[in-house]
Amino acid sequence: MTFPRQQQKWPGLESRMQPRPDYGAESYRGSGRLAGRKALVTGGDSGIGRAVAVAFAREGADLAISYLPEEQSDAEETKKVVESAGRRCLLLPGDIQDERFCREIVAETARELGGLSVLANIAGYQMAFDSFAEIPTQDIERVYRTNVFAMFWLSQAAIPIMKPGASIINTASIQAYQPSPSILHYSSSKGAIATFTKGLAQELAPKGIRVNAVAPGPIWTPLIVSTMGPSVEHFGEQAPLKRAGQPAEMAPIYVLLAANDSSYVTGMIYGATGGEITA
C-alpha cells in the first residue's frame, strides 16, 4: 500500500491521518479474556495504545489511558469506543517525562478502578535526523525520559499494588535489533526496554507478576507522520510482507500477554515485524 505524502507537528493526531489507522473498531471481537482486570495504558489515545485500549475493553477490562494534552480529541474518541463496550475509561492527560505524573497516574488508576492488574507501557517518543551526529542532547534526553525513565517510574509505582497474576507489558521495537542511525537515540532506548523487560521479569517471577514486551515493526501510527517527514509513501515496504502493519494487528498480542493464556510466559520479547528479524 502506498501512503499519500503528509506531515504533522509532534505528537500528531490520528484523526488527521490519511488513511486513518485501523485500530480494530470494526473488527476486534472480545471473549472475556480480561474480565475483571484493571489496566493502565500509556499512549492510549491513538496508535497501538488506542488499539490495545479498545481490545482490552472488549475483553472485559476497565482501564485508564494517559496521553499528552494536545491529544485530547483522539483520547475522547478512544474513550467513546471503550465505553461503547460497557467498560470504564479514565482519561489522564499529562506528560510521562514527569516522574510525579507517572506515579500519580498509577495511584489514580488503582484508586478509581479498584486496583491495577495490567500496566501496558506503550507511549513513546522519537524524532528522525539526517545524521547521528545531528541528534541534539535535548532530544536524546526527551527520548530516554519518555521511553525509559517513565517505564521505570510507572513500574516502580505499580508493582507494590499488583497482585499475583498481574502483567506488565512494555513496548520495544524492531529498532532494538536493526537500529537506524538517524534515530539512534530512539533505537537504543528500545534496546534498553528489551533489557529492562528481561531483567525485571526475573525479580517479579516469584511474586507471580509477569513482564514481557512487544517489539513492533513498521506500524502506521501518528508517530510516523509526526517524526519522519512528509515522505511516507513507501513506509513499511522494506518488511518481508511488503507493507506497514496496522495497530489492530498489534492489539491481540498485548491481550495475549495480559491474559491467563500466557501464564507461563515471562521475560520474553514478542516480535511483530512483518518478517524482519529480531535476533
N, C-alpha and C positions, 0 to 999 in steps of 0.2 A: 504494500500500500504506500502510495506517495502522499505526503502531507503538504498542505499549502504553506508557503512562507509566512511566518508570523513571529512576533516577539512581544513579550510583555515585561513590564518592570517587575522585579522581585517583590513579593513572592509569587505573583501571578494568581489568576482566578480560573478555576475550571470552567466556570460559566462563559468565559470569553474564548475558550479554545475551539479550534476548528480542525477536525471534527472533535466533538466532546468525547472524553474518555468513557469507556464502558465500565461502570462500577458495579454492575450486577443488579441494577434496579429492576430490570425486566426478567432477568434470568436466574438469579440466585434463589433457591428454594431450601428452606431450613428443615431440620428434622429433630429439633430439640436437643442437639448435642451439647449445648451450653446452657441448658435450663437452670436457672437459679444463680448463674455466675454474675459477678460484678467486675466490669472491665474498665480500665483507663487506656485510651488510645491517643497517643500524641500524633499530631498532624491529621486528626480525624476529619477535618473539614473537606479534604479533597484528595485526589490521587489514590495511592494504595491505602492510606489511612481511612478515606471515606469508604472504599470498598470493603475493608475489614470491619468498620463500624456497622455497615449495613448487614454484612454476613453474620457478625456476632449477634446482632439484634434478632435476625430471622432464625437464629439457632436458640434463642431464648434468653440472651443476656441483657441486663440493664448496663448502661455504660455512660462514661463521661468522655468528652473529646476536648483536647487542647489544641490551640491554633493561634496564629498571630491576629491581633485586632483587625488588620487590613483584610483578613479573610472572612470576616463576619458573614457576608452574604452566602459564601459557599457553606459555611458552618450551619446556617439556617436551613439550607436545602438538605444537608445531611440529617439534621435533627428531625425535619419533617418526614423523611423516609424511614428513619428509625422508629419514630412514634407511630407511623402507619402500621408497623409490625406489632404494635401494642407494648413496646418497651420504653423505658425511660432514657432520655438523652440529656445529660447535664453539659452545658456549654461553659468552657473555661478559657476565655481569651487571655493571652499573655505571651511572654517570651521565655522559652525554656533555657535561654542563656543565663537566666537569673536563678541562682540556687534557691533563694527563698521561694520563688514562684513554683519551682519543681516540688519542693517539699510541701508547700501549701496545697497544691492540686491533688497530691496523693491523699493528704488528710481530708480534704473536702470530698473527694470521691468516696472514701470509706465512710465518712460521716453521713453524706446524703443518700448513698445507695445501700448502706448497711454492711459494708465490708469491701474487700478488694481481693479478687481471686485470679485476675489476669491483668498483667501490665504489658501492653504492646508498644514498644518504643519504635515509632515509625518516622516521626518528624525528622527532617534533615535539611542541611544547607550545603549548596555547592555553587561555585562560580568558575567559569572557564576563562583562561587567559591564553594569549598567543604562545607563551613560553613559561616553563617552570620558573625561570629567573625573574619573571614579572609578577609573580604572586606576592602581594603585599602582606606584611606582618598582620595588619588589621584583619585581612581576610582569612589568614591561617588561624588566627585566634577565634574568629567567629565560627569557622568550621568545627574546630575542636570543642568550643563551648556548647554548640548546638548538638553535634553528633556524638560526642564522647562524654564531656563533663556532665551533661544533662542525664545521660544514661546512668552514670554513677549516682548522681543525686536522687533520681527517681527510684532507682533500685534500692538504695540505702534507706529511703523513706518507706518503701513498700514492703520490704522483707519482714520487718517486725510485726506487721499486721496481717501477713499472709499465713494461711494455714496449709497443712499437708494437702496436696492435690492442686495447689496453685501453680501458675505458669508465668514465666517472664519470656517474652518473645522480642528479640532485638532484630534490627534490620541492617544487614551487611550489604554487600553488592558484588557483582562481577568485578568491580574495580579493585576489590581486595586481592584479586588473583591476576587480573590483567590491567594494571594501572596505566592511566593515560597521563603523560607529563603535564598537560595543560590543566589538569585538575588533581595534581598530585597531593595537595593538602586534603582534598575530599577522599581520594583513593586510600591514602594512608590512614585516615580516620576510620574507614570501613575495615581495614585490616585490624585496627585496634578493637573494633567491635567484635570481630570474629574471635580474637584472643580473649577478650573480656568474657564472652559467652562461654567459651570452653573452661576458663578458669573458675568463674562463678558457679558453674554447674557442679564442679567438684565439691565446693563448700556447702552448697544447698541440698545436695542429694540426700544426706542423712535427715534433713528436715522435711523431705517429701515435696520440695519445690523444684520444679524442672525449669531449666534455662536453655533455650535454643535460639537460633537465628535463621532468618530467611535471607538469601543472597539473590536479589533480583538482577536480571539483565536489563536491557533497554526497555523501559516501560513508559508509555505515553501518559505523562502527568504534567501539571503546571511547572514542576521543577525544570522540565526540558525547555519549555518556551520562555522561561524567565531567566535562564542561565547560559544557554548555548548559542544565542544569536538567532537571527531570522532564518538561517539556512537549515531547516529541519526536514526538508522534503524527503530525504532518504534515511531518516532516523530509524535505526533498528535493522536496516537491510544487511548489516555485516554479520548478523547472527545466522547460524546454520539454517534456522527456519525462515530466514529471509524477510523478517518483519519484526516490528516492535510488539511487545506484549501489552496487554490491557490490565488495568488494576483488578478487574474482575477475575483474571486468571491467577492472581496472587492470593486473593482472599481465602480460598479454600485451604491453602497451606497454613495460614495463620489459625484457621479454625481447627485444623488437624492438631496443630501443636498446642492449642489451648484445651482441647478436649481429652477425655479419658482414652480415646483411641490410641494416643501416643504415650500412654502411661509408662512405657519402658524406654522412652526416648529423652535423653538429656545430653547437653554439651555438643549438639550437632548443628551444622550449618547446612541448611536445605537450599540447594541451588535451583533457581528457576530462571534460566538464562537464554532460553531459545536454542540451546545446544552448545553454547560457549562453555569452555572447560573451566572448572573452578577448583582444580587441584594440580 
